[in-house]
Amino acid sequence: MDRGAARTLLEAAYRSALEATSAGRLVLAHLPHTPPKLIVAFGKASLPMLGAALSAFPDALFVAVSPAGVQASAVVEGAVARFQGEVIFAGHPVPDDESVRGAARVLSRVAELGVGDDLLVLVSGGGSALLSAPWGMTLAQKQALTQALLSCGATIQELNSVRKHLSQIKGGRLAEAALARGARVTALLLSDVIGDDPGVIASGPATPDSSTFADALAVLDRYGLSHPAARQHLERGVRGELDETPKPGPALAGVNTAVIGTNRLLLEAAAAYLEGQGMKTVILGDTFGGEARDLAAAHAATLRSVQAFGTPAQAPVALISGGEATVSLRGNGMGGRNHEFALALLLELGESGIFGLSAGSDGIDGSSPAAGAFLFPDSLERARSAGLDAWASLEDNDSGTFFAALGDTLLTGPTGHNLNDLRILLVGYR
């Protein structure tokens, strides 16, 4: 298999998996029977999710909050033109003024609901930043705290436990506001988190929250973050001076929640495509997390096991994995978790390289404009010929620049999708 054929195959598997698990397709399969009075959609897949819902419920009012760059369907654009609702484009991964405006508009629309009205909430990853209602601190302070948590490698669970307790809309508070009006709530969620916990997806605005003010404060302690305004607010909560988020139990019993899309579905769709091309596949799992470099080392060990012992499968085989890594920023380069994983894996394997792809389903990897990066058996050789220092690039968190210089990035733009990451590693193909 030459480089061009491998690249075509890997990209086709990625795009086929995204199509098979598209947000609109998943929403259409899980819509409630009762037309909603109001649809609220937020996250990286908010516009495709909203478009599908409006195709079934064309008279519903709506508010959608989306990152810039995702294309709205003709159905959504037509509904906006009829003044049926609005789309707000807000900041991600750090919230901005439009994130605050989006959250305020959602809460004001929910406050207009009455007894017996139905609210349909469409949630996808990225919603935490896109829907921001700061509580106990300013937006600028929340932006700085969010950036600090992202930079120090905090997990999505840790990040969201903090966000929930500094927000008037997260951690079940959105659903709580609707139920207080006598409305019924249905929430359909696309998961971008390991374990698919509804309370973690977009910080669970329609889901009971098991974390506490004390948990959120412990995250700041764990990473040595000062942020006085956040600490003061969280300490007030610990002392019982502020209302906790609604907990599991009767508080949100009137909410019907379903996780309709997961990373596992994405991996299975990629495997189905490759098997259709006559390839043997093994899904290693959808729960891989931790530092991208450590994850690369673990995958390298699995690859060597396949090559040396035929476990967990005999080569040739396509190994597929998902989940979402983290990156602790040490340098000032460009890239993201998928680029960093790919570069670290190249260095782990040395000259015994493979064909592979590591990419985010949302189409954007960290500070890079690309979804991810391709790996080839000759990647390091071509890098040396181009005067690139792979180790220096890794140490400067500059994996995006490294792969861009080789022409080995996957450029898709925002996909309107968000089911975590997809890694495909072809072992034994030459």
TAUR-V246821 format. One record per pair of residues at least 24 apart in sequence whose C-alpha atoms are under 6 Angstrom apart, sorted by the first residue. I is the first residue (numbers start at 0). J is the second residue. D is the distance in whole Angstrom. If there is no record, write none. Layout:
I|J|D / I|J|D
This chain:
0|429|5 / 12|269|5 / 12|272|6 / 16|265|6 / 16|268|5 / 16|269|5 / 22|47|6 / 22|48|5 / 23|47|5 / 23|48|5 / 23|51|5 / 27|51|6 / 35|117|5 / 35|118|5 / 35|119|6 / 36|116|6 / 36|117|5 / 37|61|5 / 37|118|5 / 38|118|6 / 38|119|5 / 38|120|6 / 39|63|6 / 39|120|5 / 40|120|6 / 40|121|4 / 41|65|6 / 41|122|6 / 41|126|5 / 42|123|5 / 42|124|5 / 42|125|5 / 42|126|4 / 43|124|6 / 43|125|6 / 43|415|6 / 44|123|6 / 44|415|4 / 44|416|5 / 46|71|6 / 50|74|6 / 50|75|5 / 60|84|6 / 64|88|6 / 68|413|6 / 69|413|6 / 69|415|6 / 89|129|5 / 90|129|6 / 91|128|6 / 92|128|6 / 93|128|6 / 93|142|6 / 94|128|5 / 94|129|6 / 98|129|5 / 98|130|5 / 98|131|5 / 99|131|5 / 99|132|6 / 102|130|5 / 102|131|6 / 102|132|6 / 109|177|6 / 113|180|6 / 113|181|6 / 113|182|6 / 114|181|4 / 114|182|5 / 115|182|5 / 116|182|5 / 117|182|6 / 117|183|5 / 117|184|6 / 118|184|5 / 119|185|5 / 119|186|6 / 120|186|5 / 121|186|6 / 121|187|5 / 122|188|5 / 123|188|6 / 123|189|5 / 124|191|5 / 124|201|5 / 125|201|6 / 126|201|5 / 127|201|4 / 127|202|6 / 132|166|5 / 132|167|5 / 133|165|6 / 133|166|5 / 134|165|5 / 134|166|5 / 134|167|6 / 135|232|6 / 136|228|6 / 150|327|6 / 150|328|5 / 151|327|5 / 152|325|6 / 152|326|5 / 152|327|5 / 159|202|5 / 160|215|5 / 161|215|4 / 168|204|6 / 169|202|6 / 169|203|6 / 169|204|4 / 170|202|6 / 170|203|5 / 170|204|5 / 170|208|5 / 170|244|6 / 171|203|6 / 171|204|4 / 171|205|4 / 171|206|5 / 171|207|5 / 171|245|6 / 172|204|6 / 173|204|5 / 173|205|6 / 174|205|5 / 184|254|5 / 185|254|6 / 185|255|5 / 185|256|6 / 186|256|5 / 187|257|5 / 187|258|6 / 188|258|5 / 188|259|6 / 189|258|6 / 189|259|6 / 189|260|5 / 190|260|6 / 190|261|5 / 190|418|6 / 191|417|6 / 191|418|5 / 191|419|5 / 193|286|5 / 193|322|6 / 207|245|5 / 207|246|5 / 207|247|5 / 208|246|5 / 209|246|6 / 212|236|6 / 212|237|5 / 213|237|6 / 261|418|6 / 262|418|5 / 262|419|6 / 279|316|5 / 280|316|6 / 280|317|5 / 280|318|6 / 281|318|5 / 282|319|5 / 282|320|6 / 283|319|6 / 283|320|5 / 284|320|5 / 285|320|6 / 285|321|4 / 285|322|5 / 286|322|5 / 287|322|5 / 288|322|6 / 288|323|5 / 288|324|4 / 289|324|5 / 289|325|6 / 290|324|6 / 290|325|5 / 290|326|6 / 291|324|5 / 291|325|6 / 291|326|6 / 291|336|6 / 291|340|5 / 292|340|6 / 292|343|6 / 295|340|5 / 295|343|6 / 295|344|5 / 314|426|6 / 314|427|5 / 315|426|5 / 315|427|4 / 315|428|6 / 316|425|6 / 316|426|5 / 317|424|6 / 317|425|4 / 318|423|6 / 318|424|5 / 319|422|6 / 319|423|5 / 320|422|5 / 321|420|5 / 321|421|5 / 322|419|6 / 322|420|6 / 323|420|6 / 330|395|4 / 330|396|5 / 331|395|6 / 332|395|5 / 332|396|5 / 332|397|4 / 333|366|6 / 333|367|6 / 333|397|5 / 333|399|5 / 333|400|6 / 334|365|6 / 334|366|5 / 334|367|5 / 334|397|6 / 334|398|5 / 334|399|4 / 335|364|5 / 335|365|4 / 337|371|5 / 338|371|6 / 338|372|6 / 338|398|5 / 338|399|6 / 339|398|5 / 352|376|4 / 354|425|5 / 355|423|5 / 355|424|4 / 355|425|6 / 356|422|6 / 356|423|5 / 357|421|6 / 357|422|4 / 358|420|6 / 358|421|5 / 359|420|4 / 360|416|6 / 360|417|5 / 360|418|6 / 360|419|6 / 360|420|6 / 361|413|6 / 361|414|5 / 361|416|5 / 361|417|5 / 362|411|6 / 362|412|5 / 362|413|5 / 362|414|5 / 367|399|6 / 369|409|6 / 369|410|5 / 370|409|6 / 370|410|6 / 371|408|6 / 371|409|5 / 372|407|6 / 372|408|4 / 372|409|6 / 373|407|5
